[in-house]
């Protein structure tokens, strides 16, 4: 498992919510589906460290901005976490 920058080497027991959320994201992939007119952010989250709900507590405002940016490009923003579409 790779830790997010800034949390590597720390003891996970002492993580705050930001550290837990960043540490729990073990994979990310951005995909543009031109035919479907969508941009996908696909994340893998290790729920042993953080819940999907905690992810949204930290990143909801950024996800909304992603949606607005996608609209400017004529696309729809979609988010999948652990293989499940959530937006």
C-alpha positions in Angstrom: 0.0 0.0 0.0 1.3 3.4 -0.8 0.6 6.4 1.4 -0.4 9.8 0.1 2.3 12.5 0.2 2.6 14.0 3.6 1.4 11.0 5.6 4.1 8.4 4.7 6.0 7.2 7.7 3.4 8.3 10.2 1.7 5.9 12.6 -1.8 5.4 11.2 -3.1 5.3 14.8 -2.4 9.0 15.1 -4.0 10.1 11.8 -6.6 12.8 11.8 -9.5 12.6 9.3 -7.5 14.3 6.5 -4.6 11.9 7.0 -6.9 8.9 7.1 -8.8 9.9 3.9 -5.6 10.7 2.0 -3.9 7.5 3.2 -6.9 5.4 2.3 -6.9 6.3 -1.4 -4.8 3.5 -2.9 -5.5 4.2 -6.5 -6.9 6.8 -8.8 -7.5 7.0 -12.6 -8.9 9.8 -14.7 -10.7 8.7 -17.9 -12.4 10.8 -20.6 -15.3 9.0 -22.4 -15.7 11.2 -25.5 -18.5 9.1 -26.9 -20.4 9.2 -23.6 -19.4 12.9 -23.1 -18.2 12.2 -19.6 -15.1 12.5 -17.5 -14.6 9.8 -14.9 -12.6 9.9 -11.7 -12.1 6.3 -10.5 -10.8 5.9 -7.0 -9.9 2.9 -4.9 -10.4 3.5 -1.2 -9.2 1.1 1.5 -12.1 1.3 3.9 -10.0 -0.1 6.7 -8.6 3.4 7.1 -11.4 5.7 6.0 -15.0 5.4 5.0 -16.4 6.7 1.7 -18.5 9.1 3.8 -15.3 10.6 5.3 -14.0 11.0 1.8 -17.0 13.1 0.9 -16.8 15.1 4.1 -13.3 16.2 3.0 -13.7 16.4 -0.8 -17.4 17.3 -1.5 -16.6 20.9 -2.5 -13.8 19.7 -4.8 -16.2 17.2 -6.4 -18.7 20.0 -7.1 -16.0 22.0 -8.7 -15.0 19.0 -10.9 -18.6 18.9 -12.0 -18.6 22.6 -13.0 -15.3 22.2 -14.8 -16.6 19.2 -16.7 -19.6 21.2 -17.8 -17.4 24.0 -19.2 -15.8 21.2 -21.3 -19.2 20.0 -22.5 -18.8 16.8 -20.4 -20.5 15.3 -17.4 -18.4 14.5 -14.3 -18.8 11.0 -12.9 -17.1 9.5 -9.9 -16.7 5.8 -9.1 -15.3 4.6 -5.8 -14.3 0.9 -5.4 -16.0 0.1 -8.7 -19.4 1.7 -7.8 -20.6 4.9 -9.5 -21.4 7.4 -6.8 -21.9 10.6 -8.9 
